Amino acid sequence: MVTQTKGDLDKDGIEELVIVFDTDKADGENGFKRMLYICKQINGKNKLWKSNSSILKSSKDCGFCIDAGVNLSVKIKNNTLITEQSFNHNSRHYSTWKNVYRYQNADWFLIGSTYDDYDTCDFDYKYDINFSTKQVSVAYTYGDCDDGTKIPKDSFYNFKYPFKALPKMDGFIPGQIELKIPANGKYFYY
């Protein structure tokens, strides 16, 4: 077992149990594939309610690994499941994906996503999406690496995006979706 948490995910007043396991299926140099299991209490016993293999990075899919593997956090807040994972591109550049899932209409959906692509002294690109309201916020901020290069001007975009539907948890892979910002042709990610 990698981690676990408890909380009410379907607003029935009974806590569900969420567990993350490394499988025995190798994923090349990325270690082992991970599985997320959501268990529901039925007659006082935990029964498997939902499993997912797409939303979690593999055990060693962390790039320039600083510790034993992927920095992973799983928690339940306000009847939602929140996952947070990081990837270290090198010693100063990393990406963090925070995704919020909700059980509704008899299925699991991605309702919020924050993707932060950060380099300690160069840039910080943050993409924040509320899928329920279709609101997207993008921030491009820059720093000074003391190397004499001109620093680009910070820019911020807030807009509604015409998502056709809430993305489902099944099949979703954090960081794989790229869409154009309508006003300028740049891209945002989740």
C-alpha positions in Angstrom: 0.0 0.0 0.0 1.3 3.5 -0.9 -1.3 5.6 0.9 -4.9 5.7 2.1 -7.5 8.1 3.3 -11.1 8.1 4.5 -14.1 10.4 4.0 -17.6 10.7 2.7 -17.6 10.8 -1.1 -21.3 10.2 -1.9 -22.9 12.4 0.9 -24.5 9.4 2.6 -22.9 10.2 6.0 -20.7 7.0 5.8 -16.9 7.3 5.2 -15.5 5.6 2.1 -11.9 4.2 2.2 -9.5 5.2 -0.6 -6.4 3.2 -1.1 -3.5 3.5 -3.5 -1.4 0.4 -4.3 1.6 -0.3 -6.5 0.7 -3.1 -8.9 3.1 -5.8 -10.0 2.9 -4.5 -13.6 6.2 -2.9 -14.6 6.0 0.4 -16.5 9.4 0.5 -18.1 11.8 2.8 -16.3 8.8 4.4 -14.5 8.5 1.6 -11.9 5.2 0.0 -11.3 1.7 1.1 -12.4 -0.5 2.4 -9.6 -4.1 1.6 -8.8 -6.6 3.7 -6.9 -9.3 1.8 -5.1 -12.4 3.3 -3.5 -14.2 1.1 -1.1 -17.7 1.6 0.2 -19.0 0.2 3.6 -21.8 -2.3 3.0 -23.1 -4.1 6.0 -20.1 -3.0 8.0 -17.5 -4.3 5.5 -15.5 -2.5 2.9 -16.4 -3.5 -0.6 -14.7 -2.3 -3.8 -16.8 0.5 -5.3 -14.5 2.0 -7.9 -11.0 1.3 -9.3 -8.9 3.5 -11.6 -5.5 3.1 -13.2 -5.2 6.2 -15.3 -5.2 9.2 -12.9 -2.0 8.2 -11.0 1.6 8.3 -12.2 3.6 5.1 -12.0 5.7 4.6 -8.8 9.0 6.0 -10.4 7.5 8.3 -13.0 9.0 11.3 -11.3 11.8 12.4 -13.7 14.8 13.6 -11.6 13.6 11.8 -8.5 14.6 13.5 -5.3 13.1 10.9 -2.9 12.0 7.3 -3.3 9.4 8.1 -6.0 6.4 10.2 -7.0 5.3 12.8 -4.5 1.7 11.7 -4.1 -1.1 13.1 -1.9 -4.7 11.7 -1.8 -7.3 13.3 0.4 -11.1 13.7 0.7 -12.6 17.2 1.3 -16.1 18.4 0.8 -17.2 15.1 -0.6 -14.6 15.2 -3.3 -11.4 13.1 -3.9 -8.3 15.2 -4.4 -5.1 13.9 -5.9 -1.8 15.8 -6.0 1.3 14.5 -7.8 4.7 16.1 -8.8 7.2 15.4 -11.5 10.8 16.8 -11.2 12.1 17.6 -14.7 15.5 18.5 -13.2 16.8 19.9 -9.9 14.9 23.2 -10.2 12.1 22.5 -12.7 9.0 20.6 -11.6 5.3 20.1 -12.5 2.5 19.5 -10.0 -1.0 18.2 -10.9 -3.8 18.7 -8.4 -7.1 17.2 -9.6 -10.5 17.2 -7.9 -13.0 14.4 -8.6 -16.7 14.1 -7.6 -19.1 11.3 -7.7 -22.4 12.5 -9.3 -24.9 11.1 -11.7 -23.7 7.6 -11.0 -20.2 8.2 -12.2 -16.9 9.9 -11.3 -16.0 13.2 -12.9 -13.1 15.6 -12.9 -14.5 18.9 -11.6 -11.3 20.9 -10.9 -7.7 20.9 -12.1 -4.6 22.9 -11.2 -1.4 22.3 -13.1 1.7 24.2 -12.0 4.8 24.2 -14.2 7.5 25.9 -12.2 11.3 26.6 -12.5 12.7 28.1 -9.3 14.2 31.3 -10.8 12.8 31.4 -14.4 9.1 30.9 -14.7 5.9 29.8 -13.0 3.0 28.8 -15.3 -0.3 28.0 -13.5 -3.4 26.6 -15.2 -6.5 26.5 -12.9 -9.8 25.1 -14.2 -13.2 24.8 -12.6 -15.1 22.4 -15.0 -18.4 23.0 -13.3 -18.4 26.7 -14.0 -16.2 26.4 -17.2 -13.9 29.1 -15.7 -10.2 28.9 -16.6 -7.4 31.0 -15.1 -4.0 31.1 -16.6 -1.0 32.9 -15.0 2.4 33.2 -16.7 4.9 34.7 -14.2 8.6 35.1 -14.6 11.7 35.4 -12.4 15.2 36.6 -12.7 17.9 33.8 -12.9 20.6 36.5 -12.6 21.9 35.5 -16.1 21.4 38.9 -17.7 18.5 37.9 -19.9 15.5 40.1 -20.3 12.5 38.9 -18.2 9.2 38.6 -20.1 6.2 40.5 -18.8 3.9 38.6 -16.5 0.5 37.8 -18.1 -2.8 36.6 -16.8 -5.9 35.3 -18.5 -9.4 34.6 -17.1 -12.0 33.2 -19.4 -14.8 30.7 -19.8 -14.0 27.8 -22.0 -16.8 25.9 -23.9 -16.1 22.4 -22.4 -18.7 20.1 -24.0 -19.0 18.0 -20.8 -17.3 17.3 -17.5 -14.3 15.0 -18.1 -14.8 11.5 -16.6 -12.2 10.0 -14.2 -11.9 6.9 -16.3 -9.3 7.3 -19.0 -8.2 10.8 -17.8 -4.4 11.1 -17.6 -3.3 14.3 -15.8 -1.2 16.7 -17.9 -2.2 15.1 -21.3 -4.8 17.6 -22.4 -3.8 20.7 -24.3 -6.3 23.3 -25.4 -5.9 26.8 -27.0 -6.7 29.9 -25.1 -9.3 31.6 -27.3 -7.9 35.2 -27.0 -4.3 34.7 -28.0 -3.6 31.2 -29.4 -1.4 30.1 -26.5 -2.3 26.9 -24.7 -3.5 25.7 -21.3 -3.2 22.2 -19.9 -4.8 19.8 -17.5 
